[in-house]
Amino acid sequence: MKSLTRNLSKKKAIIGVIGLGYVGLPRCIQFLKSNFKVYGFENDSNKIFLLKKKKSYLSNLSNKTLKKFSKNFIVTKNYNLISKVDVIIICLPTPIKKSFAPDLSIVKKSFNKIKKHLRENQAISFESTTYPGTTEELLLPYLKKKFNVGKNFYLIYSPERDDPGLKLNNKKIPKLVSGYSNKCLLVGKKIYGSVIDKPIEVSSIKVAEMAKLYENIFRSINISLANETKIILKKLNIDMSEVINAAKSKPFGFMPFFPGPGYGGHCIPVDPFYFIWLAKKYGLKSKFIELSGKINNSIPEWICKQIKIELNKKLKKSFDCKVLILGVAYKKNINDDRESPAYRLIEILTKKFKCKVSFYDPYIKKVNNLRLKNFNNKSIQLSKNRIKSFDYGILVTDHDHLDYDKIRKNIKLLFDTRNLKYLNGNNIIKL
Ligand SMILES: NC(=O)c1ccc[n+]([C@@H]2O[C@H](COP(=O)([O-])OP(=O)(O)OC[C@H]3O[C@@H](n4cnc5c(N)ncnc54)[C@H](O)[C@@H]3O)[C@@H](O)[C@H]2O)c1
């Protein structure tokens, strides 16, 4: 342990990061900024190609930053190099299956490749979000066969908490750290203490795994509460944003969550289902959490229904028209469109209502994961004439860099699912 912690203190330890996506690539940069040498393991050839050309594919990471740290950054597909690194940080996707059960196949496959190259005095830190028990079920049995874990090998779990859209300094975000044993925990604190101001120690890996799930379940439930309340308040003719603003003046016991077009991303629509699945395994039903998923997933349908009602009132015209979707990213100022509610909206509009749908998103030039008819999968140019050519628009993502003035002046009708304060006029309908 001493040689590993000494090398971490002297920044001589080599850090390996598996999976260079939204979590893994910023993690590499964090260690590079602290003068560590980093090996990034990635299996997407296009990502490797771009990184070797010092081109970023993340909206919150500039080419300039990549270039600045490229000297100490080796990007590879070659798992043989695992034996060269001292710390292995796993940042792989943990999606759900169609049945809503956890899909850990990517982590399992990757660990099968990693394990052949492990050696004494290394540490593995698992950062992917998952249900309590995963780290010890998936990684520990093999490690125990090959090593004396806690004595000559170290197992850590430390969930990720970054918020890509907010541009928070990830050094300042307190990070949970847990270990299989006290020594593993000490190594974990040493690793993350080199790049983070406040590593927060918890007593077991299961607690850290569950804390991360709980954070995201909390968000899912509160988002669904905001969405459901908004729907009711619309009928009662009470302004939801004014209600939230009034309630948030309470300096304790309240935290504002905002309604919107549904929810998206790799975390909130996915992670609660890990817990629901685990509860079921133990013969228990988490009704409350399941309901929040149902409510959030039903919002795109509700939006389409409202649009239909408004169009019937306003235009006295059938629903099959040309529609502009503004923003397909699941949240503002990022290029992440995973599980975006925009796609559910597009699906309903094209399939059910036979609309012709185009989109504009300053962060996403082309949509690849849709094979829908009547959908233009390349982002349009947002010219005045192009905006004018649509029957109506739907604001899905409230990116800061949208030209709201141009949109407002030229769009015939706009449905605003984000309730933006500065977007007002006779042609704007708040949903
Ligand atoms: N995105 C977020 O904001 C966020 C926040 C907190 C936690 N998380 C969690 O972090 C984990 C990673 O999420 P992400 O958003 O970074 O996912 P991602 O899909 O952006 O990144 C994962 C990367 O791993 C690569 N990959 C897949 N299989 C591989 C293999 N066998 N070897 C090497 N690379 C491989 C993929 O090509 C991809 O680049 C998930 O468990 C997620 O729930 C994500």
The ligand as a Tripos MOL2 file, in Angstrom:
@<TRIPOS>MOLECULE
LIG
   44    48     1     0     0
SMALL
NO_CHARGES

@<TRIPOS>ATOM
      1 N1        -23.4390   11.3640  -17.6710 N.am      1 LIG1
      2 C1        -23.5790   11.7940  -16.4370 C.2       1 LIG1
      3 O1        -23.8200   12.9770  -16.2100 O.2       1 LIG1
      4 C2        -23.4080   10.8530  -15.2580 C.ar      1 LIG1
      5 C3        -23.4370   11.4050  -13.9720 C.ar      1 LIG1
      6 C4        -23.2630   10.5620  -12.8780 C.ar      1 LIG1
      7 C5        -23.0920    9.2040  -13.0830 C.ar      1 LIG1
      8 N2        -23.0800    8.6810  -14.3410 N.ar      1 LIG1
      9 C6        -22.8500    7.2300  -14.4770 C.3       1 LIG1
     10 O2        -21.5300    7.0380  -14.9810 O.3       1 LIG1
     11 C7        -21.4840    5.8920  -15.8400 C.3       1 LIG1
     12 C8        -20.9530    6.2890  -17.2040 C.3       1 LIG1
     13 O3        -21.8600    7.1940  -17.7930 O.3       1 LIG1
     14 P1        -21.4760    8.1170  -19.0200 P.3       1 LIG1
     15 O4        -22.5550    9.1330  -19.1180 O.co2     1 LIG1
     16 O5        -20.0690    8.5850  -18.9280 O.co2     1 LIG1
     17 O6        -21.5970    7.0650  -20.2290 O.3       1 LIG1
     18 P2        -21.0430    7.2670  -21.7150 P.3       1 LIG1
     19 O7        -21.8400    6.3550  -22.5760 O.co2     1 LIG1
     20 O8        -21.0000    8.7200  -22.0410 O.co2     1 LIG1
     21 O9        -19.5430    6.7690  -21.6200 O.3       1 LIG1
     22 C9        -19.1430    5.4600  -21.5550 C.3       1 LIG1
     23 C10       -17.9920    5.2170  -22.5110 C.3       1 LIG1
     24 O10       -17.5510    3.8760  -22.3810 O.3       1 LIG1
     25 C11       -17.2020    3.3990  -23.6690 C.3       1 LIG1
     26 N3        -17.1730    1.9390  -23.6270 N.ar      1 LIG1
     27 C12       -18.1770    1.0530  -23.7280 C.ar      1 LIG1
     28 N4        -17.7120   -0.2010  -23.5990 N.ar      1 LIG1
     29 C13       -16.3740   -0.1100  -23.3990 C.ar      1 LIG1
     30 C14       -15.3440   -1.0460  -23.1860 C.ar      1 LIG1
     31 N5        -15.5900   -2.3450  -23.1380 N.pl3     1 LIG1
     32 N6        -14.0860   -0.5910  -23.0170 N.ar      1 LIG1
     33 C15       -13.8170    0.7280  -23.0530 C.ar      1 LIG1
     34 N7        -14.7660    1.6690  -23.2580 N.ar      1 LIG1
     35 C16       -16.0230    1.2530  -23.4160 C.ar      1 LIG1
     36 C17       -18.2700    3.9990  -24.5610 C.3       1 LIG1
     37 O11       -17.8640    4.0000  -25.9140 O.3       1 LIG1
     38 C18       -18.3720    5.4080  -23.9760 C.3       1 LIG1
     39 O12       -17.4610    6.2970  -24.5720 O.3       1 LIG1
     40 C19       -22.9110    5.3450  -15.8580 C.3       1 LIG1
     41 O13       -23.0210    4.3490  -14.8840 O.3       1 LIG1
     42 C20       -23.7540    6.5480  -15.4740 C.3       1 LIG1
     43 O14       -24.9720    6.1610  -14.8730 O.3       1 LIG1
     44 C21       -23.2230    9.4810  -15.4330 C.ar      1 LIG1
@<TRIPOS>BOND
     1     1     2 1
     2     2     3 2
     3     2     4 1
     4     4     5 ar
     5     4    44 ar
     6     5     6 ar
     7     6     7 ar
     8     7     8 ar
     9     8     9 1
    10     8    44 ar
    11     9    10 1
    12     9    42 1
    13    10    11 1
    14    11    12 1
    15    11    40 1
    16    12    13 1
    17    13    14 1
    18    14    15 2
    19    14    16 1
    20    14    17 1
    21    17    18 1
    22    18    19 2
    23    18    20 1
    24    18    21 1
    25    21    22 1
    26    22    23 1
    27    23    24 1
    28    23    38 1
    29    24    25 1
    30    25    26 1
    31    25    36 1
    32    26    27 ar
    33    26    35 ar
    34    27    28 ar
    35    28    29 ar
    36    29    30 ar
    37    29    35 ar
    38    30    31 1
    39    30    32 ar
    40    32    33 ar
    41    33    34 ar
    42    34    35 ar
    43    36    37 1
    44    36    38 1
    45    38    39 1
    46    40    41 1
    47    40    42 1
    48    42    43 1
@<TRIPOS>SUBSTRUCTURE
     1 LIG1         1 GROUP 0 **** ****
